[in-house]
Amino acid sequence: MFLDLDGDNVMETVVNSTAVGIAGLGWNNVLYGNINTPNYTGGTPRQFDERNVPINQKWGFSIQETVVGNNKTACVRWNTQQAQNTHVVPELPHGTHKIKWFITDGCGNNSEYEYTFTVRDCKPPTVVCINGLSVNIMPTAMIQLWASDFLQYTEDNCTPAGQIKIGIRKCGTGTGFPFDNQGNPITSVTFDCTELGTQCVELWAIDAQGNADYCETYLIVQDNLGNCPSPDHINVAGALKTELEDGVEEGTVYIDGTSTFAPPYSYFDLSDTLGVYAVTNSVPLAATFVISPEKDDNPLNGVTTYDLVLISKHILGIEPLDSPYKMIAADANKSGSITTFDIVEIRKLILGVYTDLPNNSSWRFVDKAFQFPNLNNPFQTAFPETISVADAIATQIGEDFVGVKIGDVNNTSVANATMPAEERTAATALFDVPKTAK
């Protein structure tokens, strides 16, 4: 047997029947890389039976011979040292191999015969779908679903489960396993308001050898929450998140505007724990409107004396604040600059002199799409704290803002109920101590 054991399409190992037993090859052993050694006796001994059984039950190569009349049949088989007359069909690795027979009769006549053969996996994996999912359109007027949402299980005769790739597509939109332009599996499908009702998808599985199969299943796309716009209305949605991408909860987002088809309007929504807000089926078609977020509660959230230390270092040039959003947070009196007056205002808030900042709100919000011309001075030009949309004729999503907690320059504020309270470390404390007469 000439075998390609390392899968490089080159036969490098020979299993010689005259060496089995005679030359000490024994069971559970091949001489890897011996093809160019004298009589194939070199190479590196390598065990191949990794089953957890006694040594005398490990597989080894053998020849099984049967005689019927004048005919003798010989087959390459596996047997064990314990049961040498019990033979099984050997399991060879994927690849192209060769077998060579030498036959000698009683008169000393010799004959040789050889042929190559290929072992490969031709069976596609089994893939079983989950049927009858029911989903609701999201406030963004669409819903994204993943291949794993529809998978009950998949298995293959050769490829381990962790190496089987799965993909998904809408029925009738392609052939073969669904790959994207970069050759990666397509693992999600998206449905929008034009696809309400029963929809069909193909769930695919492909093994390491490229064998693929699929099952068809269906889902019911619904709009029970009214997120799909009516013919004369659109949806508006986005998110309020901090510089660290934490959702700002319970921010009030106002949408005020006008439309040629309706009187002036005003709507609002409260952001959830992810910072997401959505006004659905309300804003008139062809509307011009302004999105304005507000949040003015818990002014001491994230504000400590350590923030005063950091602001002082920024003013003195010892350690400048490293983002425009932190600088906006430091501008406590909303003057468009960072000065010692801001430190005084925040200190009064900490000491309880103020219950809130007289010239500022607890939070400010900046249009996320805005690029600061000067990152070292966000006040150099006015930054947008609202988003304006003109003549909107389609659903507006991704209208996002960056939330800035005023007074918190080290990002310790708790922006939503899912965040743990920040553990405070020791910092310099500032006190107002009245002067005494000498």
Order of alpha helices (4+ residues) and beta strands (2+ residues): beta-beta-beta-beta-beta-beta-beta-beta-beta-beta-beta-alpha-beta-beta-beta-beta-beta-beta-beta-beta-beta-beta-alpha-alpha-alpha-beta-beta-beta
